Amino acid sequence: MNEAEATELIQFAFQTLLKISAPIVITAMVVGTLIALFQALTQIQEITLTFIPKIVAVLFVASIASSFMAAQINILATLSYSRISSGF
């Protein structure tokens, strides 16, 4: 394996990481922003108000996007194993 192939594999792994984490991170960010806006408008400063809806939304999105995430991991694993079996 030369330096270009190793760099390409690492770059693909980082792209896969971003694809996998994007749905959960974006959901948490949007829900957190909406809750912060609601708290600022109503002046309700309840701690559980920030965590419970965010956890529920993240779990919901994770359950929906789990097949997409698994497919991305499968593609990365297949690429990595094919490079290993070919001797890099």
C-alpha positions in Angstrom: 0.0 0.0 0.0 1.4 3.3 -0.9 0.8 6.7 0.7 -2.0 7.7 -1.8 -4.0 4.5 -1.2 -3.7 4.9 2.6 -4.8 8.6 2.4 -7.7 7.6 0.2 -8.9 4.9 2.6 -8.6 7.3 5.6 -10.5 10.0 3.7 -13.3 7.5 2.8 -13.4 6.5 6.5 -13.8 10.1 7.6 -16.5 10.7 4.9 -18.3 7.6 6.2 -18.1 8.9 9.8 -19.6 12.2 8.7 -22.4 10.5 6.8 -23.2 8.3 9.8 -23.2 11.0 12.4 -24.9 13.7 10.4 -28.6 12.7 11.0 -28.1 12.4 14.8 -26.1 15.6 15.2 -28.4 17.7 13.0 -31.4 16.4 14.8 -29.9 17.2 18.2 -28.9 20.6 17.0 -32.3 21.5 15.6 -34.3 20.2 18.6 -31.9 22.0 21.0 -32.3 25.3 19.1 -36.1 25.0 19.1 -36.1 24.2 22.8 -33.7 27.1 23.6 -36.0 29.4 21.6 -39.0 28.1 23.5 -37.3 28.6 26.8 -36.2 32.1 25.9 -39.7 33.1 24.9 -41.5 31.6 27.9 -38.7 32.0 30.4 -39.1 28.5 31.6 -35.7 27.3 32.8 -36.4 23.6 33.5 -33.4 21.3 33.0 -35.4 18.2 32.0 -37.1 20.3 29.3 -33.8 20.4 27.4 -32.8 16.8 27.7 -35.9 14.7 27.4 -37.2 15.9 24.0 -33.6 15.9 22.6 -33.1 12.3 23.7 -36.5 11.2 22.3 -35.8 12.9 18.9 -32.3 11.4 18.6 -33.5 7.9 19.4 -36.4 8.3 16.9 -34.0 9.5 14.1 -31.4 6.8 15.0 -34.1 4.1 14.7 -35.2 5.5 11.3 -31.7 6.0 10.0 -30.1 2.8 11.3 -30.4 1.0 8.0 -28.7 3.8 6.2 -25.9 3.9 8.9 -25.4 0.1 8.7 -25.2 0.3 4.9 -22.5 2.9 5.1 -20.5 0.9 7.6 -20.9 -2.2 5.4 -19.5 -0.3 2.4 -16.5 0.9 4.4 -15.9 -2.6 5.8 -16.2 -4.2 2.3 -13.7 -1.7 0.9 -11.3 -2.2 3.8 -11.5 -6.0 3.6 -11.1 -6.0 -0.1 -7.9 -3.9 0.2 -6.6 -6.3 2.9 -7.3 -9.4 0.9 -5.6 -7.9 -2.2 -2.5 -7.1 -0.1 -3.1 -3.4 -0.3 
